[in-house]
Amino acid sequence: MTHGNKPSPAAAQRRRQSTVQEQASAAEATLRTHTTLHIGNMVCPRCIMAVRALLAEEGFGQAHVELGSAAVEGAIPPEKMDAIRRRLEAIGFSLIDDPRESLAERVRAAVIRLARGGRMKRNLSEEIVREVGHDYSSLSKLFSSRQGCTIERYFIIQKIERAKELLLDSDMPLGEIAEMLGYSSTAYLSAQFKSIEGRTPTEFRRDGSARRNTIDAI
């Protein structure tokens, strides 16, 4: 015999199980949520390592970090975001909130990767569009307004900086450096190097006081 609308023990048990399942599903959905941080001034593998270590210390040990961005699991509370922002700024990075600034930084990171990655399968504009999206004309205008030079010019500068690293830090012949950086010939690298640096790669290597720029200063 039942009393009024009081549910049976079996129905109450099913309801409790349903509530537990709903709570578990909500928790799982939260874990699947990702927050993407757009980070300025990330320019090399060491930057990736530094940001990854910082986020791990802040409790995001599984963060996926690449040049210009980091994806962490779950939502980040405002107070935690402020702490991350302060810590990033303390080591020379910046947390970017402006969508256009973020897009320009993504282009910059893509150019650095491409410049240091050797011969490309496509031309520069196609590679940039493939990595970043959007049409190249709008990306080029945005980048120039933020960086003060064209994408093509920045690409060349980054390639020459990589050549300077190899000239100073290795005994690689110039021909191997040219091939590694995707140049069609040693002469082409030498001509481009001189147009940027004001001297040939050989003169640069012979100069014991020669120094390269840090990438984040370019």
Secondary structure, DSSP 8 states (H G I E B T S, - for coil): ---TT---HHHHHHHHHHHHHHHHHHHHHHHH-EEEEEEET--SHHHHHHHHHHHHHTT-TT-EEETTEEEEES---HHHHHHHHHHHHHTT-EE---HHHHHHHHHHHHHHHHHTS-S-SS-HHHHHHHHH-S-HHHHHHHHHHHHSS-HHHHHHHHHHHHHHHHHHH----HHHHHHHTT-S-HHHHHHHHHHHHSS-HHHHHH-TT-----GGG-
